[in-house]
Protein backbone atom coordinates (compact mmCIF):
# COMPACT_ATOMS: atom_id res chain seq x y z
CA UNK A 1 0.00 0.00 0.00
CA UNK A 2 1.40 3.43 -0.92
CA UNK A 3 2.47 5.96 1.71
CA UNK A 4 -0.07 8.48 0.41
CA UNK A 5 -2.95 6.02 0.72
CA UNK A 6 -1.87 5.01 4.22
CA UNK A 7 -1.73 8.69 5.25
CA UNK A 8 -5.22 9.31 3.87
CA UNK A 9 -6.75 6.28 5.59
CA UNK A 10 -5.06 6.96 8.94
CA UNK A 11 -6.00 10.63 8.82
CA UNK A 12 -9.64 9.85 8.04
CA UNK A 13 -9.94 7.39 10.94
CA UNK A 14 -8.33 9.77 13.42
CA UNK A 15 -10.44 12.72 12.29
CA UNK A 16 -13.59 10.60 12.55
CA UNK A 17 -12.78 9.63 16.13
CA UNK A 18 -11.82 13.17 17.12
CA UNK A 19 -15.00 14.65 15.69
CA UNK A 20 -17.21 12.00 17.29
CA UNK A 21 -15.54 11.75 20.71
CA UNK A 22 -14.05 15.22 21.17
CA UNK A 23 -10.77 13.59 22.05
CA UNK A 24 -9.00 10.29 21.96
CA UNK A 25 -8.73 10.17 18.20
CA UNK A 26 -5.58 12.24 18.18
CA UNK A 27 -3.84 9.74 20.46
CA UNK A 28 -3.66 7.36 17.49
CA UNK A 29 -1.87 9.90 15.29
CA UNK A 30 1.56 9.28 16.84
CA UNK A 31 1.55 5.45 16.54
CA UNK A 32 0.14 5.74 13.01
CA UNK A 33 2.98 8.06 12.01
CA UNK A 34 5.62 5.85 13.64
CA UNK A 35 4.50 2.37 12.62
CA UNK A 36 2.67 3.00 9.35
CA UNK A 37 4.56 5.97 7.93
CA UNK A 38 8.11 5.45 9.32
CA UNK A 39 8.41 8.67 11.33
CA UNK A 40 10.79 8.80 14.30
CA UNK A 41 9.04 9.32 17.68
CA UNK A 42 10.33 12.92 17.85
CA UNK A 43 9.16 13.76 14.33
CA UNK A 44 5.85 11.95 14.91
CA UNK A 45 4.99 13.97 18.01
CA UNK A 46 5.70 17.24 16.20
CA UNK A 47 3.75 16.19 13.10
CA UNK A 48 0.92 15.03 15.35
CA UNK A 49 0.65 18.52 16.84
CA UNK A 50 0.18 19.98 13.35
CA UNK A 51 -2.50 17.43 12.54
CA UNK A 52 -4.24 17.81 15.90
CA UNK A 53 -4.24 21.62 15.78
CA UNK A 54 -5.83 21.76 12.33
CA UNK A 55 -8.31 18.96 12.97
CA UNK A 56 -9.36 20.19 16.40
CA UNK A 57 -9.95 23.71 15.11
CA UNK A 58 -12.20 22.30 12.38
CA UNK A 59 -14.12 20.10 14.81
CA UNK A 60 -14.39 23.06 17.22
CA UNK A 61 -16.09 25.15 14.57
CA UNK A 62 -18.55 22.34 13.85
CA UNK A 63 -19.46 21.98 17.53
CA UNK A 64 -19.60 25.75 18.09
CA UNK A 65 -22.23 26.15 15.38
CA UNK A 66 -24.36 23.67 17.34
CA UNK A 67 -23.92 25.60 20.60
CA UNK A 68 -21.86 22.87 22.28
CA UNK A 69 -18.89 25.02 23.37
CA UNK A 70 -18.68 26.71 26.80
CA UNK A 71 -16.23 29.44 25.90
CA UNK A 72 -15.46 30.87 29.36
CA UNK A 73 -14.77 27.50 30.99
CA UNK A 74 -12.77 26.33 27.97
CA UNK A 75 -10.71 29.51 27.87
CA UNK A 76 -9.75 29.07 31.54
CA UNK A 77 -8.62 25.48 30.95
CA UNK A 78 -6.74 26.42 27.80
CA UNK A 79 -4.98 29.46 29.28
CA UNK A 80 -3.70 27.40 32.22
CA UNK A 81 -2.20 24.87 29.82
CA UNK A 82 -0.26 27.17 27.51
CA UNK A 83 3.00 27.52 29.48
CA UNK A 84 3.09 23.86 30.62
CA UNK A 85 2.52 22.78 27.01
CA UNK A 86 5.43 24.87 25.78
CA UNK A 87 7.76 23.75 28.58
CA UNK A 88 6.90 20.07 28.10
CA UNK A 89 7.37 20.33 24.33
CA UNK A 90 10.87 21.72 24.84
CA UNK A 91 11.72 18.91 27.28
CA UNK A 92 10.39 16.17 25.00
CA UNK A 93 12.69 17.25 22.18
CA UNK A 94 15.70 16.35 24.35
CA UNK A 95 14.65 12.88 25.50
CA UNK A 96 15.62 9.48 23.98
CA UNK A 97 13.13 7.96 21.55
CA UNK A 98 12.50 4.90 23.73
CA UNK A 99 11.48 7.11 26.65
CA UNK A 100 9.00 9.01 24.49
CA UNK A 101 7.54 5.78 23.09
CA UNK A 102 7.14 4.20 26.54
CA UNK A 103 5.61 7.36 28.00
CA UNK A 104 3.20 7.60 25.11
CA UNK A 105 2.19 3.95 25.50
CA UNK A 106 1.51 4.48 29.21
CA UNK A 107 -0.71 7.53 28.60
CA UNK A 108 -2.54 5.76 25.77
CA UNK A 109 -3.21 2.82 28.10
CA UNK A 110 -4.60 5.12 30.78
CA UNK A 111 -6.80 6.81 28.18
CA UNK A 112 -8.15 3.46 26.99
CA UNK A 113 -8.97 2.30 30.51
CA UNK A 114 -10.78 5.56 31.25
CA UNK A 115 -12.85 5.14 28.11
CA UNK A 116 -13.83 1.60 29.11
CA UNK A 117 -15.34 2.78 32.38
CA UNK A 118 -19.11 3.08 32.54
CA UNK A 119 -19.96 6.77 32.15
CA UNK A 120 -21.36 8.42 35.26
CA UNK A 121 -24.71 10.11 35.22
CA UNK A 122 -24.48 13.63 33.89
CA UNK A 123 -24.60 16.49 36.38
CA UNK A 124 -25.88 19.97 35.96
CA UNK A 125 -23.39 22.70 35.15
CA UNK A 126 -21.96 24.41 38.22
CA UNK A 127 -19.90 27.61 38.62
CA UNK A 128 -16.26 27.40 37.54
CA UNK A 129 -13.83 26.63 40.39
CA UNK A 130 -10.72 28.53 39.24
CA UNK A 131 -8.09 26.60 41.22
CA UNK A 132 -9.31 23.14 40.19
CA UNK A 133 -9.89 24.25 36.61
CA UNK A 134 -6.43 25.83 36.36
CA UNK A 135 -4.75 22.74 37.83
CA UNK A 136 -6.52 20.41 35.43
CA UNK A 137 -5.76 22.72 32.51
CA UNK A 138 -2.06 22.87 33.37
CA UNK A 139 -1.83 19.09 33.51
CA UNK A 140 -3.54 18.71 30.16
CA UNK A 141 -1.22 21.27 28.60
CA UNK A 142 1.85 19.42 29.85
CA UNK A 143 0.63 16.12 28.36
CA UNK A 144 -0.12 17.82 25.05
CA UNK A 145 3.33 19.37 24.81
CA UNK A 146 5.22 16.29 25.94
CA UNK A 147 3.54 13.62 23.84
CA UNK A 148 2.16 15.57 20.89
CA UNK A 149 -1.45 14.57 21.57
CA UNK A 150 -4.46 16.79 22.08
CA UNK A 151 -5.27 15.49 25.55
CA UNK A 152 -8.99 15.37 24.82
CA UNK A 153 -9.25 11.89 26.30
CA UNK A 154 -8.42 13.56 29.64
CA UNK A 155 -10.04 16.94 28.91
CA UNK A 156 -13.54 15.55 28.49
CA UNK A 157 -13.60 13.71 31.86
CA UNK A 158 -12.00 16.76 33.52
CA UNK A 159 -14.61 19.12 32.10
CA UNK A 160 -17.37 16.80 33.26
CA UNK A 161 -15.87 16.13 36.70
CA UNK A 162 -14.51 19.58 37.56
CA UNK A 163 -17.13 21.79 35.94
CA UNK A 164 -20.09 19.45 35.74
CA UNK A 165 -20.55 20.01 32.01
CA UNK A 166 -22.91 17.69 30.21
CA UNK A 167 -21.14 15.29 27.89
CA UNK A 168 -22.09 17.03 24.64
CA UNK A 169 -20.84 20.39 25.98
CA UNK A 170 -17.69 18.76 27.38
CA UNK A 171 -16.90 17.25 23.98
CA UNK A 172 -17.27 20.60 22.23
CA UNK A 173 -15.40 22.58 24.90
CA UNK A 174 -12.52 20.08 24.97
CA UNK A 175 -11.82 20.92 21.35
CA UNK A 176 -11.12 24.54 22.31
CA UNK A 177 -8.64 23.33 24.95
CA UNK A 178 -7.00 20.91 22.51
CA UNK A 179 -6.62 23.55 19.79
CA UNK A 180 -4.97 26.13 22.07
CA UNK A 181 -2.66 23.65 23.84
CA UNK A 182 -1.56 21.98 20.59
CA UNK A 183 -0.79 25.34 18.99
CA UNK A 184 1.25 26.41 22.05
CA UNK A 185 3.25 23.17 22.03
CA UNK A 186 3.82 23.42 18.29
CA UNK A 187 5.11 26.98 18.69
CA UNK A 188 7.64 25.77 21.29
CA UNK A 189 8.95 23.11 18.88
CA UNK A 190 9.35 25.45 15.92
CA UNK A 191 12.96 25.56 14.78
CA UNK A 192 14.12 22.73 17.03
CA UNK A 193 12.25 19.79 15.53
CA UNK A 194 13.49 17.29 12.97
CA UNK A 195 12.64 17.98 9.30
CA UNK A 196 8.98 17.29 8.62
CA UNK A 197 7.66 15.25 5.70
CA UNK A 198 4.97 17.57 4.36
CA UNK A 199 4.16 15.19 1.51
CA UNK A 200 2.76 12.87 4.21
CA UNK A 201 1.58 15.39 6.80
CA UNK A 202 -0.51 17.47 4.36
CA UNK A 203 -2.74 14.63 3.04
CA UNK A 204 -2.93 13.11 6.53
CA UNK A 205 -4.18 16.44 7.91
CA UNK A 206 -6.61 16.99 5.04
CA UNK A 207 -8.17 13.55 5.51
CA UNK A 208 -8.38 14.13 9.27
CA UNK A 209 -10.19 17.44 8.78
CA UNK A 210 -12.76 15.85 6.48
CA UNK A 211 -13.12 12.94 8.91
CA UNK A 212 -13.78 15.36 11.79
CA UNK A 213 -16.86 16.72 10.00
CA UNK A 214 -18.16 13.21 9.47
CA UNK A 215 -17.37 12.38 13.09
CA UNK A 216 -19.57 15.23 14.28
CA UNK A 217 -22.48 13.75 12.29
CA UNK A 218 -21.63 10.23 13.47
CA UNK A 219 -21.86 11.35 17.10
CA UNK A 220 -25.49 12.28 16.54
CA UNK A 221 -26.39 8.86 15.07
CA UNK A 222 -24.44 6.25 17.05
CA UNK A 223 -24.60 5.69 20.79
CA UNK A 224 -21.62 7.43 22.38
CA UNK A 225 -20.69 4.68 24.88
CA UNK A 226 -20.65 2.02 22.13
CA UNK A 227 -18.35 4.05 19.90
CA UNK A 228 -16.16 4.90 22.86
CA UNK A 229 -15.72 1.26 23.93
CA UNK A 230 -14.76 0.13 20.43
CA UNK A 231 -12.18 2.88 20.23
CA UNK A 232 -10.88 2.12 23.74
CA UNK A 233 -10.21 -1.55 22.92
CA UNK A 234 -8.30 -0.50 19.78
CA UNK A 235 -6.30 2.05 21.73
CA UNK A 236 -5.44 -0.46 24.47
CA UNK A 237 -4.06 -2.87 21.87
CA UNK A 238 -1.94 -0.09 20.32
CA UNK A 239 -0.63 0.93 23.76
CA UNK A 240 0.39 -2.66 24.55
CA UNK A 241 2.20 -2.99 21.21
CA UNK A 242 4.08 0.30 21.70
CA UNK A 243 5.13 -0.56 25.23
CA UNK A 244 6.43 -3.95 24.11
CA UNK A 245 8.34 -2.28 21.29
CA UNK A 246 9.88 0.29 23.66
CA UNK A 247 11.20 -2.17 26.24
CA UNK A 248 12.55 -4.95 24.03
C-alpha positions as CSV (number, residue, x, y, z in Angstrom):
1,X,0.0,0.0,0.0
2,X,1.4,3.4,-0.9
3,X,2.5,6.0,1.7
4,X,-0.1,8.5,0.4
5,X,-3.0,6.0,0.7
6,X,-1.9,5.0,4.2
7,X,-1.7,8.7,5.2
8,X,-5.2,9.3,3.9
9,X,-6.7,6.3,5.6
10,X,-5.1,7.0,8.9
11,X,-6.0,10.6,8.8
12,X,-9.6,9.9,8.0
13,X,-9.9,7.4,10.9
14,X,-8.3,9.8,13.4
15,X,-10.4,12.7,12.3
16,X,-13.6,10.6,12.5
17,X,-12.8,9.6,16.1
18,X,-11.8,13.2,17.1
19,X,-15.0,14.7,15.7
20,X,-17.2,12.0,17.3
21,X,-15.5,11.7,20.7
22,X,-14.1,15.2,21.2
23,X,-10.8,13.6,22.1
24,X,-9.0,10.3,22.0
25,X,-8.7,10.2,18.2
26,X,-5.6,12.2,18.2
27,X,-3.8,9.7,20.5
28,X,-3.7,7.4,17.5
29,X,-1.9,9.9,15.3
30,X,1.6,9.3,16.8
31,X,1.5,5.5,16.5
32,X,0.1,5.7,13.0
33,X,3.0,8.1,12.0
34,X,5.6,5.9,13.6
35,X,4.5,2.4,12.6
36,X,2.7,3.0,9.3
37,X,4.6,6.0,7.9
38,X,8.1,5.5,9.3
39,X,8.4,8.7,11.3
40,X,10.8,8.8,14.3
41,X,9.0,9.3,17.7
42,X,10.3,12.9,17.8
43,X,9.2,13.8,14.3
44,X,5.9,11.9,14.9
45,X,5.0,14.0,18.0
46,X,5.7,17.2,16.2
47,X,3.8,16.2,13.1
48,X,0.9,15.0,15.3
49,X,0.7,18.5,16.8
50,X,0.2,20.0,13.3
51,X,-2.5,17.4,12.5
52,X,-4.2,17.8,15.9
53,X,-4.2,21.6,15.8
54,X,-5.8,21.8,12.3
55,X,-8.3,19.0,13.0
56,X,-9.4,20.2,16.4
57,X,-9.9,23.7,15.1
58,X,-12.2,22.3,12.4
59,X,-14.1,20.1,14.8
60,X,-14.4,23.1,17.2
61,X,-16.1,25.2,14.6
62,X,-18.6,22.3,13.9
63,X,-19.5,22.0,17.5
64,X,-19.6,25.7,18.1
65,X,-22.2,26.1,15.4
66,X,-24.4,23.7,17.3
67,X,-23.9,25.6,20.6
68,X,-21.9,22.9,22.3
69,X,-18.9,25.0,23.4
70,X,-18.7,26.7,26.8
71,X,-16.2,29.4,25.9
72,X,-15.5,30.9,29.4
73,X,-14.8,27.5,31.0
74,X,-12.8,26.3,28.0
75,X,-10.7,29.5,27.9
76,X,-9.7,29.1,31.5
77,X,-8.6,25.5,30.9
78,X,-6.7,26.4,27.8
79,X,-5.0,29.5,29.3
80,X,-3.7,27.4,32.2
81,X,-2.2,24.9,29.8
82,X,-0.3,27.2,27.5
83,X,3.0,27.5,29.5
84,X,3.1,23.9,30.6
85,X,2.5,22.8,27.0
86,X,5.4,24.9,25.8
87,X,7.8,23.7,28.6
88,X,6.9,20.1,28.1
89,X,7.4,20.3,24.3
90,X,10.9,21.7,24.8
91,X,11.7,18.9,27.3
92,X,10.4,16.2,25.0
93,X,12.7,17.2,22.2
94,X,15.7,16.4,24.4
95,X,14.6,12.9,25.5
96,X,15.6,9.5,24.0
97,X,13.1,8.0,21.5
98,X,12.5,4.9,23.7
99,X,11.5,7.1,26.6
100,X,9.0,9.0,24.5
101,X,7.5,5.8,23.1
102,X,7.1,4.2,26.5
103,X,5.6,7.4,28.0
104,X,3.2,7.6,25.1
105,X,2.2,3.9,25.5
106,X,1.5,4.5,29.2
107,X,-0.7,7.5,28.6
108,X,-2.5,5.8,25.8
109,X,-3.2,2.8,28.1
110,X,-4.6,5.1,30.8
111,X,-6.8,6.8,28.2
112,X,-8.2,3.5,27.0
113,X,-9.0,2.3,30.5
114,X,-10.8,5.6,31.2
115,X,-12.9,5.1,28.1
116,X,-13.8,1.6,29.1
117,X,-15.3,2.8,32.4
118,X,-19.1,3.1,32.5
119,X,-20.0,6.8,32.1
120,X,-21.4,8.4,35.3
121,X,-24.7,10.1,35.2
122,X,-24.5,13.6,33.9
123,X,-24.6,16.5,36.4
124,X,-25.9,20.0,36.0
125,X,-23.4,22.7,35.1
126,X,-22.0,24.4,38.2
127,X,-19.9,27.6,38.6
128,X,-16.3,27.4,37.5
129,X,-13.8,26.6,40.4
130,X,-10.7,28.5,39.2
131,X,-8.1,26.6,41.2
132,X,-9.3,23.1,40.2
133,X,-9.9,24.2,36.6
134,X,-6.4,25.8,36.4
135,X,-4.8,22.7,37.8
136,X,-6.5,20.4,35.4
137,X,-5.8,22.7,32.5
138,X,-2.1,22.9,33.4
139,X,-1.8,19.1,33.5
140,X,-3.5,18.7,30.2
141,X,-1.2,21.3,28.6
142,X,1.9,19.4,29.8
143,X,0.6,16.1,28.4
144,X,-0.1,17.8,25.0
145,X,3.3,19.4,24.8
146,X,5.2,16.3,25.9
147,X,3.5,13.6,23.8
148,X,2.2,15.6,20.9
149,X,-1.5,14.6,21.6
150,X,-4.5,16.8,22.1
151,X,-5.3,15.5,25.5
152,X,-9.0,15.4,24.8
153,X,-9.2,11.9,26.3
154,X,-8.4,13.6,29.6
155,X,-10.0,16.9,28.9
156,X,-13.5,15.5,28.5
157,X,-13.6,13.7,31.9
158,X,-12.0,16.8,33.5
159,X,-14.6,19.1,32.1
160,X,-17.4,16.8,33.3
161,X,-15.9,16.1,36.7
162,X,-14.5,19.6,37.6
163,X,-17.1,21.8,35.9
164,X,-20.1,19.4,35.7
165,X,-20.6,20.0,32.0
166,X,-22.9,17.7,30.2
167,X,-21.1,15.3,27.9
168,X,-22.1,17.0,24.6
169,X,-20.8,20.4,26.0
170,X,-17.7,18.8,27.4
171,X,-16.9,17.2,24.0
172,X,-17.3,20.6,22.2
173,X,-15.4,22.6,24.9
174,X,-12.5,20.1,25.0
175,X,-11.8,20.9,21.3
176,X,-11.1,24.5,22.3
177,X,-8.6,23.3,24.9
178,X,-7.0,20.9,22.5
179,X,-6.6,23.6,19.8
180,X,-5.0,26.1,22.1
181,X,-2.7,23.7,23.8
182,X,-1.6,22.0,20.6
183,X,-0.8,25.3,19.0
184,X,1.3,26.4,22.0
185,X,3.3,23.2,22.0
186,X,3.8,23.4,18.3
187,X,5.1,27.0,18.7
188,X,7.6,25.8,21.3
189,X,9.0,23.1,18.9
190,X,9.3,25.5,15.9
191,X,13.0,25.6,14.8
192,X,14.1,22.7,17.0
193,X,12.3,19.8,15.5
194,X,13.5,17.3,13.0
195,X,12.6,18.0,9.3
196,X,9.0,17.3,8.6
197,X,7.7,15.3,5.7
198,X,5.0,17.6,4.4
199,X,4.2,15.2,1.5
200,X,2.8,12.9,4.2
201,X,1.6,15.4,6.8
202,X,-0.5,17.5,4.4
203,X,-2.7,14.6,3.0
204,X,-2.9,13.1,6.5
205,X,-4.2,16.4,7.9
206,X,-6.6,17.0,5.0
207,X,-8.2,13.6,5.5
208,X,-8.4,14.1,9.3
209,X,-10.2,17.4,8.8
210,X,-12.8,15.9,6.5
211,X,-13.1,12.9,8.9
212,X,-13.8,15.4,11.8
213,X,-16.9,16.7,10.0
214,X,-18.2,13.2,9.5
215,X,-17.4,12.4,13.1
216,X,-19.6,15.2,14.3
217,X,-22.5,13.8,12.3
218,X,-21.6,10.2,13.5
219,X,-21.9,11.4,17.1
220,X,-25.5,12.3,16.5
221,X,-26.4,8.9,15.1
222,X,-24.4,6.3,17.1
223,X,-24.6,5.7,20.8
224,X,-21.6,7.4,22.4
225,X,-20.7,4.7,24.9
226,X,-20.6,2.0,22.1
227,X,-18.4,4.1,19.9
228,X,-16.2,4.9,22.9
229,X,-15.7,1.3,23.9
230,X,-14.8,0.1,20.4
231,X,-12.2,2.9,20.2
232,X,-10.9,2.1,23.7
233,X,-10.2,-1.6,22.9
234,X,-8.3,-0.5,19.8
235,X,-6.3,2.0,21.7
236,X,-5.4,-0.5,24.5
237,X,-4.1,-2.9,21.9
238,X,-1.9,-0.1,20.3
239,X,-0.6,0.9,23.8
240,X,0.4,-2.7,24.6
241,X,2.2,-3.0,21.2
242,X,4.1,0.3,21.7
243,X,5.1,-0.6,25.2
244,X,6.4,-4.0,24.1
245,X,8.3,-2.3,21.3
246,X,9.9,0.3,23.7
247,X,11.2,-2.2,26.2
248,X,12.5,-4.9,24.0
